[in-house]
Amino acid sequence: MNYRYLILPLLLVTKIGIAQKNIKTESFKVLGACEMCKERIEAAVLDRKAKTAKWDPVSQMLSVSYDSSKVTGTQLRRSLADAGHDNGLFKASDAVYQALPACCHYHRDAGEATVKTRQIITGVVLEETNKGKIHPIAHATVKSLHANQHFVTDSTGVFRLETELPTHIAISYVGFQSDTISVKSPEMLTIILKNASTGNLKEVIVSSKNPSTFVSTMSILNTLNMGAKELTKAACCNLSESFETSPSVDVSYSDAVTGVKQIRLLGLSGNYTQLLTENAPEIRGLMAHYGLTYIPGPWIEGIQLTKGTGSVVNGYESIAGQINVEEKKPDNSEQLFVNTYVNTMGRLEANINMAQKLNDQWSTALLTHGNYSDTKIDHNGDGFKDLPTGSQWNLINRWKYRDNNGWIVQLALKALNDRRFAGQMDFDRDRDRHTTNYYGVGIDARQYGFTGKVGYVFPQHKYKSLGLILSAAQYTNNAYYGPTEYSGRQKNLYGNLIYQSIIGTTDHKFRTGFSFSNENYNEQLNQQIFKRNEIVPGAFFEYTYTASDKLTAIAGLRLDHHNQYGFITTPRVHLKYDLDARTNLRLSGGSGFRVSNIFAENVGVFVSARKYEILSSTSAYGYGLDPERAWNYGLNFIHHFTLGNRKGSLALDAYQTRFSNQTVADLDADPQAIRFYNLNGKSVSSSVQAELNYELLRKLELRLAYRWLEVQTQYRQGLLDKPFTAKHRAFINLAYETRNKWKFDYTTQWLSRKRIPNTASNPAGQQMEAWSPSFFQIAAQLSKQFSKQWEAYIGGENLTGYVQHYRIIDAETPFSPYFDGSLIWGPVTGRMFYAGMRFRIP
């Protein structure tokens, strides 16, 4: 086994981190005022190649170490003055000093900070409503920016804070425009916050930065937030490719022909992860398999990935986890964003996003996407195209309304057309379809949808809100896979009414409401027709309890009624305990319920001669199989730390999913068939993951992870490991950004062997090994931001060139009973290079 792909990056990191000669350490005074100053001061010298930097707001002393062969102490002091901070040797210009945020305006008396005395200051925080009325604000946060102390106002809006004077204090409260004031004497303060929607807030100052992916310390659920910085680490042509830099999600091809990628979370296929678009379940049912390719990466504003059962507010289908995609909004997007992309497999892609603010209330956006490929490539010489040809166009027209009275309305119209063609190189769809001349695949998918969201926040009670989510969609897919004909149509209607408030105090919050779903399915596989209609009204209640500063809990319960399966009860519990300010422990447990779509969820098997067989039907409804039910239990531990003046985090996860019923897709019993039946026995998926994130050097970020899986299902022939699942996975990601806006990203991963379904009964030469070998994959990207408008990037995927060479059984005679292109355990394409450019007008 070749481990050099893991060892070389670690050796490089180790070499970079070795202490150099000529290291000097100095301490000198640098004037500042608050925590924002601390970050700016330390960044100024670290960006100038200092090794370490630590500034104390109380003593005003900066301790810094640096390599004297690369930078001098004088140059560091000059950088501090350029950033706006006097330091004894250099004084900041008045223009730079005045441009600092108000809370950072330190006292410049005779070049020294004013002597401070410790005093008790008191005051009251009041609210000015939209109608000019004044009310006290309870639970507003008052913070001394100099001493990092804070106080929460009582029920009458009064606060009492002991701090050194003079100081700056910041006052904030959800839904209001924050305020920062200078305090020089211990007089009674009266502070009035104006509603943020009525204020003229032109600038938002971020006092600290989050890494490209993070789990918020405030979140009770184990939710990984992936922002724009993470999504640009790779080309991210669509949602399925957005997780290739995440160690939590596995991304792989579903078969050797169609080029569609699928995801796995906690060892389970993406079918068990609830996919939401801004909390609306749009990607589900028949479109779940291809749906990940229907959301272009440049449309995505952020992704929230929750491991384990999600909130009951969003439905009952979350079993392994929940993925919520936030698309770009009209009121905070670029006026114009253009992304172009081309790769060595002949794929061309373009995205154009436009946004316009029409007036103070209305804004609109048009998001467009198109891709095209007409290049036939067969690198392994098996006679089949490595990737399909075809085209896709996709667009969304969004509208957003927001007024000063608490109303927010969002509307979206969506349309998609996706056509792709695959199969043998010589296949001609006009000549060879319905013949056995050559094997071909054709997919024609179309989707039209509408989404509406209406929200109202009660002006007098910021903790109270009412929201309504509505969506309607129609999806059709007409396809052929050699001699197999498949067509499917799905119509969705969904609504979710959510009310949120408190019980007495904000220590007791709740969300409750009603949902309704109506889904109509009509499928035809060759001459067989499968129809069903799912009508599911439901109600839910979710209670959040803050027991102390350390313990918070969420308990939720759903009660739904399925027109075929009757009442469905879905309980879920989430706990978070803060061991300290930087260490969180989370526990979760709950159940999930779903109805499988056996053809759409196993569409890769269409690329074979296997027969679809449904065994032991229990009813005439749908496919005649019982719904799937499972329990998921999880534990998450996260510790945030600072080492060598740089931040890091260590996360440990452990999850187990136990099915009480599952739709078993059996590929082992007969290599000429896929058999579906209800689980009789156990089916368990266990996952353990460790992940380390750390800034090794200034702007050099490391993500290191290891994951262990054990996924087993009781088949009729015995308890077996789930096929195509690697028990071990090691992962390294390095990201580096220079001062002149060059960005380097590198990802390597190792996957252990995977079990391959049994083909021993096939003739010699038409069999696969029982287990795949382990293998490495490497991806890298280099990007350069030339200005605020222009950015270019180049990159490569599968740089090791490792592929599954024998990926189609009996490729020479694809109409034989042994033909099978669905047994995919590794990459199906070799090295692929790409390039692109982004242009934006903010």
TADAMO-V789472 format. One record per backbone hydrogen bond with DSSP energy under -0.5 kcal/mol. CO is the residue of the C=O (numbers start at 1). NH is the residue of the N-H. Records with the same first field share a line. If there is no record, write none. Layout:
CO=NH  NH
This chain:
1=3
3=6  7
4=8
6=10
7=11
8=12
9=13
10=14
11=15
12=16
13=17
14=18
15=18
22=68
24=66
26=64
28=62
34=38
35=39
36=40
37=41
38=42
39=43
40=44
41=45
42=46
43=47
45=50
46=49
49=67
52=65
54=63
55=57
56=60
60=30
61=56  63
62=28  64
63=54
64=26
65=51  52
66=24  68
67=70  71
72=76
73=77
74=78
75=79
76=80
77=81
78=82
79=83
80=85
81=84
84=86
86=31
87=89
90=87
93=97
94=98
95=99
96=100
97=100
101=104
102=105
104=106
108=111
109=112
117=165
119=121  163
121=161
122=189
123=159
124=126  191
125=137
126=193
127=129  135
128=195
129=132
133=129
135=127
136=138
137=140
140=142  153
141=172
142=151
143=145  170
144=148  149
145=35
149=144
151=142
153=139
154=157
157=125
158=154
159=123
161=121  163
163=119
165=117
167=183
168=145  146
169=181
170=143
171=179
172=141
173=176
175=196
176=178
179=171
181=169
183=166  167
185=187
189=124
191=126  193
193=128
194=177
195=198  199
199=201
200=202
203=205
204=206
205=207
212=227
214=216  225
216=219
221=223
222=224  307
223=216  225
224=226  305
225=214  227
226=303
227=231
228=232
230=233
231=234
237=297
238=241
239=242
241=244
243=246
246=249
248=266
250=264
252=262
260=254
262=252
263=270
264=250
265=268
268=265
269=272
270=273
272=274  319  320  321
274=276  323
275=283
276=278  325
277=280
280=277  282
282=284
284=287
285=288
287=291
288=292
290=293
291=294
292=239  240  295
294=296
295=239
296=299
297=300
299=328
302=326
303=226  305
304=306  324
305=224  307
306=322
311=314
312=315
316=593
317=319
320=308
321=274
322=306
323=276
324=304  326
325=278  327
326=301  302
329=332  333
335=355
336=841
337=353
338=839
339=351
340=837
341=349
342=835
343=346
346=374
347=343
348=372
349=341
350=370
351=339
352=368
353=337
354=366
356=358  364
361=402
362=358  359
363=400
364=356
365=398
366=354  368
367=396
368=352
369=394
370=350
371=392
372=348
373=390
374=376
375=377
377=386
378=381
383=425
389=421
390=373
391=419
392=371
393=417
394=369
395=415
396=367  398
397=413
398=365
399=411
400=363
401=409
403=406
406=457
407=403
408=455
409=401
410=453
411=399
412=451
413=397
414=449
415=395
416=447
417=393
418=445
419=391
420=443
421=389
422=441
423=385
424=427
427=429
428=431  432  433
429=433
432=435
439=424
440=482
441=422
442=480
443=420
444=478
445=418
446=476
447=416
448=474
449=414
450=472
451=412
452=470
453=410
454=468
455=408
456=458  466
458=461
461=464
464=458
465=500
466=456
467=498
468=454
469=496
470=452
471=494
472=450
473=492
474=448
475=490
476=446
477=479  488
478=444
479=486
480=442
481=484
484=481
485=526
486=479
487=524
488=477
489=522
490=475
491=520
492=473
493=518
494=471
495=516
496=469  498
497=514
498=467
499=512
500=465
501=510
502=504
503=505
505=503  508
507=509  546
508=503
509=544
510=501
511=542
512=499
513=540
514=497
515=538
516=495
517=536
518=493
519=534
520=491
521=532
522=489
523=530
524=487  526
525=528
528=525
530=523
531=622
532=521
533=535
534=519  536
535=563
536=517
537=561
538=515
539=559
540=513
541=557
542=511
543=555
544=509
545=547  553
550=578
551=547  548
552=576
553=545
554=574
555=543
556=572
557=541
558=570
559=539
560=568
561=537
562=566
566=562
568=560
570=558
571=591
572=556
573=589
574=554
575=587
576=552
577=579  585
580=583
582=640
583=579  580
584=638
585=577
586=636
587=575
588=634
589=573
590=632
592=630
594=596  628
596=598
597=601
599=602
600=603
602=605
603=606
604=607
606=608
607=821
611=613  674
613=615  676
621=624
624=618
628=594
629=660  661
630=592
631=658
632=590
633=656
634=588
635=654
636=586
637=652
638=584
639=650
641=648
643=646
646=643
647=695
648=641
649=693
650=639
651=691
652=637
653=689
654=635
655=687
656=633
657=685
658=631
661=629
662=664  679
664=666  677
665=667
666=675
670=673
672=611
674=613
675=666
676=615
677=664
682=714
683=659
684=712
685=657
686=710
687=655
688=708
689=653
690=706
691=651
692=704
693=649
694=696  702
697=700
699=701  737
700=696  697
701=735
702=694
703=733
704=692
705=731
706=690
707=729
708=688
710=686  712
711=722
712=684
713=715  720
714=680
715=718
718=715  720
720=713
722=725
724=726
727=709
728=752
729=707
730=750
731=705
732=748
733=703
734=746
735=701
736=744
738=741
741=785
742=738
743=783
744=736
745=781
746=734
747=779
748=732
749=777
750=730
751=775
753=727
754=772
755=724
759=762
763=766
770=756
775=751
777=749
778=799
779=747
780=796
781=745
782=794
783=743
784=786  792
789=840
790=786  787
791=838
792=784
793=836
794=782
795=834
796=780
797=832
798=801
803=805
805=807
808=811
809=820
810=813
811=814
813=816
816=819
819=609
820=809
821=256
822=824
823=825
827=804
832=797
833=344
834=795
835=342
836=793
837=340
838=791
839=338
840=842
841=335  336
